[in-house]
Amino acid sequence: MIAASTSRRSGLPLTLLPLLALAACGSGDGADNGQPPPGFDPARFVAPAVPLDAPQVASDAAVVDAMLAMARVRPDDLVYDLGSGDGRVLIAAARSYGARGFGVDIDPNAVRQATENARAAGVAGRVTFRRQDLFETPLNDADVVTLYLTPEVNLRLRPRLLAEMRPGARVVSEDFDMGDWRPTAHQRVGETDLFMWIIPAQLGGRWRLVFDGRTVPLDLRQQYQRLEGTLGEDWRIGQGWVTGTRVEFVADTDRGPRRFEGQLQAGRLVSTTEGDNWFAVRID
């Protein structure tokens, strides 16, 4: 079975792997004496011990810094790196932001290298690396998840990210998006694309909305962070958006367009606009 929790963050680009093999054997005349080719940094390479779903390619330091800034990492965050490779993302999160980190990789060599790197960087008490399949890693505790995998693996992970991570948690992916789940933010760093998503609360379903002295049914349909539906018998819901636990939408009522801005609190939608005391309770 092919292992499915590789990192692209450790090692060299695949084009350099033949050079590594040559260096391991030495040149035909023995002049290199088995030494790595010029410019090769052993700290950036861990030979995979198992087959991997995504090639091992290192993230540049500038890209790592931009990913963590994009995710707005805070000192009280727990950052998960799925396919953690040599540990550079979580080590940077711990050193620069004081965050805690948990990395998984199916390759035991990568896990050992990441653990050694964290110890050398003085952050071994804040980050942990484990040999584990990323598809079997619970995501409930993660405040931030970082990825550098493949388009196919991202799409396989997408349902679990949405179902298991709490509303407001952030996902950042290097180079690859999540298909029709549109990112909250997109940034380009050199030749690298970065994508960030905020996990939306799941608000689809039937609610009872109380506003302006009236109580009416509210039916919401949700696709990722987008909302649409109906209010009352046939008032259309438009411009609907969910960001974490915050919600906004516009209803075309008999009194004209009515904007609702609120937040999910203890299972209820409540207004966040001063002087506007609407609320909604789920009924299904």
Buried (B, 14 or more C-beta within 10 A) or exposed (E): EEBBBBBBBBBBEEEBBEBBEBBEEEEEEEEBEEEBEEEBEEEBBBBBBBEBBBBBBBBBEEBBBBBBBBBBBEEEBBBBBBBBBBBBBBBBBBBEBBBBBBBBBBBEBBBBBBBBBBEEBEBBEBBBBEBBBBBEBEBEEBBBBBBBBBBEBBBBBBEBBBEBBBBBBBBBBBBBBBEEBBBBEEBEBEEBBBBBBBBBBEBBBEBEBBBEEEEBBBBBBBEBBBBBBBBBEEBEBEEBEBBBBBBBBBBBBEEEEBEBBBBBEEEEBBBBEEEBEBBBEBEE
